Amino acid sequence: MKPQVKKETAKKTGVSFSYAFPAKVEEIIDRTGTRGEAIQVRCKVLEGRDANKILRRNVMGPVRLGDILMLRETEIEARKLTQGRR
């Protein structure tokens, strides 16, 4: 008699994720936004069509050097910060 093997069925929960490309934070530039709520960073794309490309991005929330960001797109870059701060 053969041992019975249970077949597991995957439940569909309706959750779907979009594909994202990993990018490593290389430099933290400065805080931006009207209240300083975003941080502008330079990051290096690790995979995908734009691999090894260095981008400037605005990040919400805490971020440190060496963190990995998951970018949905790698074509658009954030504007440079102006030096007219008081």
C-alpha positions as CSV (number, residue, x, y, z in Angstrom):
1,M,0.0,0.0,0.0
2,K,1.4,3.4,-1.0
3,P,1.5,6.3,1.5
4,Q,-1.0,9.0,0.7
5,V,0.4,12.4,-0.4
6,K,-1.7,15.4,0.4
7,K,-2.2,17.8,-2.5
8,E,-2.1,21.4,-1.4
9,T,-4.2,23.9,-3.4
10,A,-3.3,27.5,-3.7
11,K,-6.0,29.8,-2.5
12,K,-6.6,32.9,-4.6
13,T,-6.6,35.9,-2.3
14,G,-6.9,38.6,-5.0
15,V,-3.6,40.2,-4.1
16,S,-1.2,40.9,-7.0
17,F,2.2,42.6,-6.9
18,S,3.7,44.7,-9.6
19,Y,7.2,43.9,-10.8
20,A,9.9,46.1,-9.2
21,F,13.7,46.5,-9.7
22,P,16.1,46.5,-6.7
23,A,18.3,49.6,-6.2
24,K,21.0,50.2,-3.6
25,V,21.2,53.6,-1.8
26,E,24.7,55.0,-2.6
27,E,24.3,58.6,-1.2
28,I,21.8,60.6,0.9
29,I,21.6,64.1,-0.6
30,D,19.2,66.1,1.5
31,R,15.6,66.4,2.8
32,T,13.0,67.8,0.4
33,G,9.4,68.6,0.3
34,T,7.5,71.6,1.9
35,R,8.0,70.1,5.4
36,G,11.1,68.0,4.8
37,E,9.1,64.8,4.7
38,A,11.0,63.2,1.8
39,I,14.7,62.4,1.5
40,Q,16.5,62.7,-1.8
41,V,19.0,59.9,-2.4
42,R,21.2,58.6,-5.2
43,C,20.7,54.9,-5.9
44,K,22.2,52.3,-8.2
45,V,19.9,50.0,-10.0
46,L,21.0,46.4,-9.5
47,E,18.8,44.5,-12.0
48,G,16.7,44.9,-15.1
49,R,17.2,46.9,-18.3
50,D,18.8,49.9,-16.5
51,A,21.2,47.8,-14.4
52,N,24.2,49.8,-13.0
53,K,22.4,53.1,-13.8
54,I,22.6,55.7,-11.0
55,L,19.4,57.6,-10.3
56,R,18.3,60.4,-8.1
57,R,15.0,59.5,-6.2
58,N,12.8,61.0,-3.5
59,V,12.1,58.5,-0.7
60,M,9.4,58.7,2.0
61,G,10.3,57.2,5.4
62,P,13.6,56.3,7.0
63,V,16.5,55.3,4.8
64,R,20.2,54.6,5.3
65,L,23.2,54.0,3.1
66,G,23.2,50.5,1.7
67,D,19.4,50.0,1.9
68,I,17.7,48.3,-1.0
69,L,14.8,50.2,-2.6
70,M,12.3,48.4,-4.9
71,L,11.6,50.7,-7.8
72,R,8.6,50.2,-10.0
73,E,10.2,52.2,-12.8
74,T,13.8,53.2,-13.5
75,E,13.4,55.8,-16.3
76,I,12.2,58.9,-14.4
77,E,14.6,60.7,-12.2
78,A,13.9,63.3,-9.5
79,R,14.8,67.0,-10.0
80,K,18.0,68.3,-8.5
81,L,17.6,70.2,-5.3
82,T,18.2,74.0,-5.6
83,Q,20.8,75.5,-3.3
84,G,18.6,78.5,-2.4
85,R,17.8,77.2,1.1
86,R,17.9,79.6,4.0
